[in-house]
């Protein structure tokens, strides 16, 4: 695995940056300290720095030579509303907030690449390093698209990566086409008629109706969706009642929905609405469905995926590069950047012992040994995409 001397020598600085970011997590669209931290480092390296994009986003631009081509590389910068349980000396200083997904590491890797690219100047064209807010909750990439990110910072292609504790350390995992799912949420409210638990005949029990809805929802994927079309319908919450002798007025069911195909996505919504409303009617009640379409599916482009695969083989060796047989059912708002520009999203494995905590776990911690690998790969990717003449 090739690591430039500038990145190798910068390892202590990269670790210090990552630990500082980890200790000061901020939620989406509130990353004021984080964005100021990023902007300061980029300015010191000689980048043209633009701040205030989607409130807290930052873009660092570096030009070299006379080439007209340009590239965008994105890192996410926000944290999660999780109480940290790592016990680290650099653990979150803000109770209830934590970098539990490795965005501190993603940001640091891109800052490491920023340093190497500025020092080496071994490219011909324009590099835009995109530090995106609010990946976890508010869809910061979509906000950036709506604000005209690529009109302000033209990119011929865009790239992003995510660390993955479930894959072997240093392994690159790619996939042409769908790699991350679309995610939606349905909130079903069953409107019943409350009363005394000792006289259920005088009530319309929304709990019994809600239970029937939950069971019926399980038939959607198994009986309405083609077996070769990946999809998930998960009931994540069922709220109703407060005591054993009270039948409540209403019950709420919260459903998570994952899919890849737009047609399947439409069918899932249609069936969820139909089941909820029809089941409620059969119990003499009424159900309302609030359906929220969230992130679209992340769809990688062939040419850019092939480009990253070939580069990863040269960089890490063929034994460290795999093509995923199946996409991940998680979601990613980089999808919106890929809808406007060709590019690809891939994973970089961090598993060493097999005891690593998964993403979004309160004891998760980004593996610092990935920092020079990610920084070096981003450097080589930018230089390979914008070769000097």
C-alpha positions as CSV (number, residue, x, y, z in Angstrom):
1,X,0.0,0.0,0.0
2,X,1.6,3.3,-1.1
3,X,1.7,6.2,1.3
4,X,3.4,9.4,0.4
5,X,6.1,10.6,2.7
6,X,4.3,13.8,3.4
7,X,1.2,11.9,4.7
8,X,3.3,9.4,6.6
9,X,5.2,12.2,8.3
10,X,1.9,14.0,9.1
11,X,0.5,11.1,11.0
12,X,0.9,12.7,14.5
13,X,-0.9,15.8,13.2
14,X,-3.7,13.8,11.7
15,X,-4.3,11.9,14.9
16,X,-4.3,15.2,16.8
17,X,-6.8,16.6,14.4
18,X,-9.1,13.6,14.6
19,X,-9.0,13.5,18.4
20,X,-9.8,17.2,18.5
21,X,-12.8,16.7,16.2
22,X,-13.9,13.7,18.2
23,X,-13.9,15.6,21.5
24,X,-16.0,18.4,20.0
25,X,-18.9,16.8,18.2
26,X,-21.7,18.9,16.7
27,X,-25.1,18.0,15.2
28,X,-26.1,18.6,11.6
29,X,-26.3,22.3,10.6
30,X,-24.8,23.2,14.0
31,X,-21.2,22.4,13.1
32,X,-19.9,25.9,13.7
33,X,-16.7,25.0,15.5
34,X,-16.0,22.1,13.2
35,X,-16.4,24.2,10.0
36,X,-14.2,27.0,11.5
37,X,-11.6,24.4,12.4
38,X,-11.7,23.0,8.8
39,X,-11.6,26.4,7.2
40,X,-8.6,27.5,9.3
41,X,-6.6,24.4,8.3
42,X,-7.4,24.8,4.6
43,X,-6.5,28.5,4.6
44,X,-3.2,27.7,6.2
45,X,-2.5,25.3,3.3
46,X,-3.2,27.9,0.7
47,X,-6.7,26.8,-0.4
48,X,-9.4,29.2,-1.5
49,X,-11.9,28.7,1.3
50,X,-15.7,29.2,1.0
51,X,-17.8,28.9,4.2
52,X,-21.5,29.2,5.0
53,X,-22.7,26.6,2.5
54,X,-25.8,25.0,3.8
55,X,-25.1,27.0,7.0
56,X,-22.0,25.1,8.1
57,X,-20.5,23.5,5.0
58,X,-17.0,24.3,3.7
59,X,-15.4,24.0,0.3
60,X,-11.6,24.2,-0.2
61,X,-10.5,24.9,-3.7
62,X,-7.1,24.3,-5.1
63,X,-6.0,25.0,-8.7
64,X,-2.9,24.0,-10.5
65,X,-1.7,24.2,-14.1
66,X,-4.0,25.2,-17.0
67,X,-6.3,22.2,-17.1
68,X,-10.0,22.8,-17.3
69,X,-11.1,19.6,-15.6
70,X,-12.2,19.5,-12.0
71,X,-13.0,17.0,-9.3
72,X,-15.0,17.0,-6.0
73,X,-14.2,14.9,-3.0
74,X,-16.7,15.0,-0.1
75,X,-16.3,14.3,3.6
76,X,-19.2,14.5,6.1
77,X,-18.6,16.5,9.3
78,X,-21.6,16.0,11.6
79,X,-22.0,13.9,14.7
80,X,-24.9,11.9,16.3
81,X,-27.2,12.4,19.3
82,X,-25.6,9.5,21.2
83,X,-24.1,9.4,24.7
84,X,-20.5,8.2,24.3
85,X,-19.4,5.1,26.2
86,X,-15.8,4.7,24.9
87,X,-14.0,5.9,28.0
88,X,-11.4,7.5,25.8
89,X,-9.2,10.4,27.0
90,X,-10.4,12.4,24.0
91,X,-14.1,11.4,24.4
92,X,-16.9,13.8,23.6
93,X,-16.9,16.9,25.8
94,X,-20.6,17.4,25.0
95,X,-22.8,15.0,26.8
96,X,-25.3,13.3,24.5
97,X,-23.4,14.0,21.3
98,X,-20.8,11.7,19.8
99,X,-18.9,11.0,16.6
100,X,-20.3,7.5,16.4
101,X,-20.1,7.1,12.6
102,X,-16.5,8.1,11.9
103,X,-17.2,11.5,10.3
104,X,-14.3,12.8,12.4
105,X,-12.1,10.3,10.6
106,X,-13.5,11.1,7.2
107,X,-12.9,14.8,7.7
108,X,-9.4,14.2,9.0
109,X,-8.5,12.0,6.0
110,X,-9.6,14.7,3.6
111,X,-7.6,17.3,5.5
112,X,-4.6,15.0,5.3
113,X,-5.1,14.8,1.5
114,X,-5.5,18.6,1.3
115,X,-2.1,19.0,2.9
116,X,-0.4,16.5,0.5
117,X,-2.1,17.9,-2.6
118,X,-1.0,21.4,-1.7
119,X,2.6,20.3,-1.1
120,X,3.0,18.1,-4.1
121,X,1.0,20.1,-6.7
122,X,1.1,17.1,-8.9
123,X,-2.2,17.6,-10.8
124,X,-3.5,19.8,-13.6
125,X,-6.9,21.3,-13.0
126,X,-9.1,22.2,-10.1
127,X,-9.8,20.3,-6.9
128,X,-12.8,21.0,-4.7
129,X,-12.7,19.5,-1.2
130,X,-16.3,19.4,0.0
131,X,-16.9,19.3,3.8
132,X,-20.6,18.6,4.0
133,X,-22.8,19.1,7.1
134,X,-25.9,17.2,8.2
135,X,-25.4,13.9,6.6
136,X,-27.0,12.0,9.5
137,X,-30.3,13.9,9.9
138,X,-31.1,16.7,7.6
139,X,-29.7,15.7,4.2
140,X,-27.0,18.3,4.0
141,X,-26.1,17.1,0.5
142,X,-29.6,17.8,-0.7
143,X,-29.4,21.2,0.8
144,X,-26.1,21.8,-1.0
145,X,-27.7,20.7,-4.3
146,X,-30.6,23.0,-3.8
147,X,-28.2,25.9,-3.1
148,X,-26.4,25.2,-6.4
149,X,-23.2,23.6,-5.1
150,X,-22.0,22.4,-8.5
151,X,-22.9,25.7,-10.2
152,X,-20.6,27.5,-7.8
153,X,-18.0,24.7,-7.8
154,X,-18.1,22.8,-11.1
155,X,-17.0,19.2,-10.8
156,X,-16.7,16.7,-13.6
157,X,-17.0,13.9,-11.1
158,X,-17.5,13.5,-7.3
159,X,-16.3,10.9,-4.9
160,X,-16.9,9.9,-1.3
161,X,-16.0,7.0,1.1
162,X,-17.2,5.6,4.4
163,X,-15.3,3.6,7.0
164,X,-16.8,0.2,7.7
165,X,-15.9,-1.8,10.9
166,X,-17.4,-4.9,9.4
167,X,-14.9,-5.2,6.5
168,X,-11.2,-6.2,6.9
169,X,-8.8,-3.4,7.6
170,X,-7.7,-1.6,4.5
171,X,-10.1,-3.4,2.2
172,X,-11.8,-1.3,-0.5
173,X,-15.4,-2.4,-1.2
174,X,-17.1,-1.0,-4.3
175,X,-20.2,-1.6,-6.3
176,X,-21.5,-0.2,-9.6
177,X,-25.2,0.8,-9.5
178,X,-27.1,0.8,-6.2
179,X,-24.9,0.7,-3.1
180,X,-27.1,2.3,-0.4
181,X,-30.9,2.2,0.0
182,X,-33.6,4.8,-0.2
183,X,-35.1,5.4,3.3
184,X,-38.6,6.4,4.2
185,X,-40.7,6.6,7.3
186,X,-44.4,6.1,7.9
187,X,-46.2,7.2,11.1
188,X,-49.5,5.4,11.4
189,X,-52.0,6.7,13.9
190,X,-54.9,4.5,14.8
191,X,-57.8,6.6,16.1
192,X,-60.0,4.5,18.5
193,X,-62.3,5.1,21.3
194,X,-60.9,4.9,24.8
195,X,-62.5,3.7,28.0
196,X,-62.3,1.4,31.0
197,X,-60.3,-1.8,30.5
198,X,-63.0,-3.8,32.3
199,X,-65.6,-2.8,29.7
200,X,-63.9,-3.3,26.3
201,X,-67.2,-3.7,24.5
202,X,-67.8,0.0,25.1
203,X,-64.5,1.0,23.4
204,X,-62.7,0.7,20.1
205,X,-59.3,-0.6,21.1
206,X,-56.5,0.9,19.0
207,X,-54.0,-1.5,20.5
208,X,-55.7,-4.5,19.1
209,X,-56.1,-2.8,15.8
210,X,-52.5,-1.6,15.8
211,X,-51.3,-5.1,16.5
212,X,-53.3,-6.4,13.5
213,X,-51.8,-3.7,11.3
214,X,-48.3,-4.6,12.4
215,X,-48.8,-8.2,11.5
216,X,-50.3,-7.4,8.2
217,X,-47.3,-5.1,7.3
218,X,-45.1,-8.2,7.5
219,X,-46.7,-9.5,4.4
220,X,-45.7,-6.6,2.1
221,X,-42.2,-7.7,1.3
222,X,-42.9,-11.4,1.3
223,X,-46.1,-11.2,-0.8
224,X,-46.2,-7.9,-2.7
225,X,-42.6,-7.3,-3.7
226,X,-40.6,-9.4,-6.2
227,X,-38.1,-11.6,-4.4
228,X,-35.3,-10.2,-6.4
229,X,-36.0,-6.6,-5.4
230,X,-34.4,-5.8,-2.0
231,X,-36.7,-4.0,0.4
232,X,-37.3,-3.8,4.1
233,X,-40.3,-2.8,6.2
234,X,-39.5,-2.5,9.9
235,X,-41.8,-1.6,12.7
236,X,-39.5,0.3,15.0
237,X,-42.0,1.6,17.6
238,X,-45.5,1.0,18.8
239,X,-46.8,3.6,21.3
240,X,-50.1,3.2,23.1
241,X,-51.7,3.2,26.5
242,X,-50.5,3.9,30.0
243,X,-52.1,1.4,32.4
244,X,-53.6,-2.1,32.3
245,X,-57.1,-0.9,33.1
246,X,-57.2,1.9,30.5
247,X,-58.0,1.4,26.8
248,X,-56.4,4.5,25.1
249,X,-57.8,6.7,22.5
250,X,-55.1,6.2,19.9
251,X,-52.0,4.2,19.1
252,X,-49.0,5.2,17.0
253,X,-46.9,2.8,14.8
254,X,-43.6,4.0,13.4
255,X,-42.3,2.2,10.3
256,X,-38.9,2.3,8.6
257,X,-38.9,1.5,4.9
258,X,-35.9,0.7,2.7
259,X,-35.7,0.1,-1.0
260,X,-33.7,0.7,-4.2
261,X,-36.1,0.7,-7.2
262,X,-38.4,3.7,-7.5
263,X,-41.3,1.5,-8.6
264,X,-40.8,-0.7,-5.5
265,X,-40.6,2.4,-3.4
266,X,-44.0,3.6,-4.7
267,X,-45.6,0.1,-4.2
268,X,-44.3,0.0,-0.6
269,X,-46.0,3.3,0.2
270,X,-49.2,2.3,-1.5
271,X,-49.5,-1.0,0.4
272,X,-48.6,0.5,3.8
273,X,-51.3,3.1,3.4
274,X,-53.8,0.5,2.1
275,X,-53.2,-2.0,4.9
276,X,-53.3,0.6,7.7
277,X,-56.5,2.2,6.5
278,X,-58.3,-1.1,5.6
279,X,-57.3,-2.9,8.8
280,X,-58.5,0.1,10.8
281,X,-61.9,0.1,8.9
282,X,-62.3,-3.6,9.6
283,X,-62.1,-2.8,13.4
284,X,-64.5,0.1,13.1
285,X,-61.8,2.6,13.5
286,X,-59.8,5.1,11.4
287,X,-56.1,5.2,10.6
288,X,-54.1,8.2,9.3
289,X,-50.7,7.7,7.7
290,X,-48.0,10.4,7.6
291,X,-45.5,9.2,5.0
292,X,-42.1,10.9,4.8
293,X,-39.8,10.2,1.9
294,X,-36.2,10.7,3.0
295,X,-32.9,10.0,1.2
296,X,-33.0,8.5,-2.3
297,X,-31.0,5.4,-3.1
298,X,-27.3,5.9,-3.7
299,X,-26.5,4.9,-7.3
300,X,-22.9,4.7,-8.4
301,X,-21.8,5.4,-12.0
302,X,-19.9,2.8,-13.9
303,X,-17.0,4.8,-15.3
304,X,-16.1,6.4,-12.0
305,X,-16.5,3.1,-10.1
306,X,-14.2,1.4,-12.6
307,X,-11.8,4.3,-12.1
308,X,-11.7,3.9,-8.3
309,X,-11.5,0.1,-8.6
310,X,-8.4,0.2,-10.9
311,X,-6.8,2.8,-8.7
312,X,-7.5,0.9,-5.5
313,X,-5.9,-2.3,-7.0
314,X,-2.7,-0.3,-7.9
315,X,-2.8,1.4,-4.5
316,X,-3.5,-1.6,-2.2
317,X,-3.3,-4.7,-4.3
318,X,-6.0,-6.9,-5.8
319,X,-6.4,-8.9,-2.6
320,X,-7.6,-5.7,-0.9
321,X,-10.3,-4.8,-3.4
322,X,-13.7,-6.4,-3.6
323,X,-17.0,-5.8,-5.5
324,X,-19.9,-6.1,-3.2
325,X,-22.4,-8.8,-4.2
326,X,-25.3,-6.9,-2.6
327,X,-25.9,-3.2,-1.7
328,X,-26.1,-2.1,1.9
329,X,-29.6,-1.4,3.3
330,X,-28.3,1.8,5.1
331,X,-28.8,5.1,3.5
332,X,-26.5,8.0,2.5
333,X,-27.3,11.5,1.3
334,X,-24.3,11.5,-1.1
335,X,-27.1,10.1,-3.4
336,X,-28.1,13.6,-4.3
337,X,-24.6,14.6,-5.4
338,X,-24.5,11.5,-7.6
339,X,-27.8,12.5,-9.2
340,X,-26.2,15.7,-10.4
341,X,-22.7,14.6,-11.2
342,X,-21.1,11.2,-12.1
343,X,-19.1,9.6,-9.4
344,X,-19.0,6.8,-6.9
345,X,-19.3,6.0,-3.2
346,X,-17.3,3.2,-1.6
347,X,-16.2,1.7,1.7
348,X,-12.9,1.3,3.4
349,X,-12.7,-1.5,5.9
350,X,-11.4,-1.0,9.5
351,X,-11.8,-4.4,11.1
352,X,-8.7,-5.7,12.8
353,X,-9.7,-7.9,15.8
354,X,-13.3,-8.6,15.0
355,X,-14.3,-7.0,18.3
356,X,-14.9,-3.5,16.7
357,X,-18.1,-1.9,17.6
358,X,-20.5,-1.1,14.7
359,X,-21.3,2.3,13.4
360,X,-23.7,4.3,15.6
361,X,-22.8,2.3,18.7
362,X,-22.0,4.3,21.8
363,X,-18.7,2.6,22.2
364,X,-17.6,2.9,18.5
365,X,-14.3,4.6,17.7
366,X,-12.8,5.4,14.4
367,X,-9.5,3.5,13.8
368,X,-6.7,6.0,13.5
369,X,-4.6,3.7,11.5
370,X,-7.0,4.3,8.6
371,X,-6.1,8.0,8.5
372,X,-2.9,7.8,6.4
373,X,-4.5,5.3,4.1
374,X,-7.5,7.4,3.3
375,X,-5.5,10.6,3.0
376,X,-3.0,8.9,0.6
377,X,-5.8,7.4,-1.5
378,X,-7.6,10.6,-1.9
379,X,-4.3,12.3,-2.9
380,X,-3.6,9.6,-5.5
381,X,-7.2,9.7,-6.7
382,X,-7.2,13.5,-7.3
383,X,-3.8,13.3,-9.0
384,X,-4.9,10.3,-11.2
385,X,-8.1,12.1,-12.2
386,X,-6.3,15.3,-13.0
387,X,-3.0,14.1,-14.4
388,X,-0.3,16.5,-15.3
389,X,0.6,16.8,-19.0
